[in-house]
Amino acid sequence: MKPIIGITPSAQLETLSHGTFLRYCMSAPYVRAVEAAGGVPLILPPQRDTIAELLAVIDGLLLSGGPDVDPERYGDDYVHSATYGIDPERDQFEIDLFDAALHLGIPVFGICRGIQLMNVALGGTLIQDVSTEHPGATDVGHRQHERGLEDWAVGHEMIAVDSEPLPIFGNNELGVNSFHHQAIRDLAPDLKPVAISPDGLVEAVVMRANPEVFGVQWHPELMFERDEAHLRPFARLVEAAAKSKLFASGT
């Protein structure tokens, strides 16, 4: 049996001719990447009092990208004008899901908002707007679409924190895309940085006590069909989930 990978979506209000509806949605490439890596994607909309039931079904967790985490969650007493889409229900659901997954030893992969949510859940903080709160950001260009680059194109290079091969990718040379306006400010003590951008922002992390919990700031789901190196984090998640599934079944 293939491992089941739970993926968290975003909430979105959509106005149609017959009314306005709250929908749970996500970009299809997340699903395609999980399938390409050998997993079975399962969408997990925010819900209450069902964390145990959800984690009894999934073997791995993918925290997807999306709107910003509520600044109150990491102690900021202001909301930057660029901060958008705050969704307390999603924040709470994902933090509860993440905490419970850690307790049960379920592998977790966070992408963009996902790595930020992981950092906040573990006690770290965020830069609310990179362009105005992080010196040097304009030299790198973390919003590559504003430079006319396609979503699959390389926006900048990442830099390994040490000389060892990156545990997520197996090498230290990788160009990444970049669409984020927020980033990690203070890294949570339980997370280890493994890659940074040329201007010093954290681009990839692993959990110190569990390397099967990791995150990246870019969007590999938009790049893997052109560069198989970007499928590796999904393959890492699925492989870890398969091992977790076998362990749970006693096989």
Buried (B, 14 or more C-beta within 10 A) or exposed (E): EBBBBBBBBBBBEEEEEEEEEEEBEBBEBBBBBBBBBBBBBBBBBBEEEBBEEBBEEBBBBBBBBBBBBBBEBBEBEEBBEBBEEBBEEBBBBBBBBBEBBBEEBBBBBBBBBBBBBBBBBBBBBBBBBBBEBBEEBEEBBBBBBEEEBEBBBBBBBBBBBEEEEBEBBEEBEBBBBBBBBBBBBEBBEBBBBBBBBEBBBBBBBBBEEBBBBBBBBBBBBBBBBEBEBBBBBBBBBBBBBBBBBEEEEEE
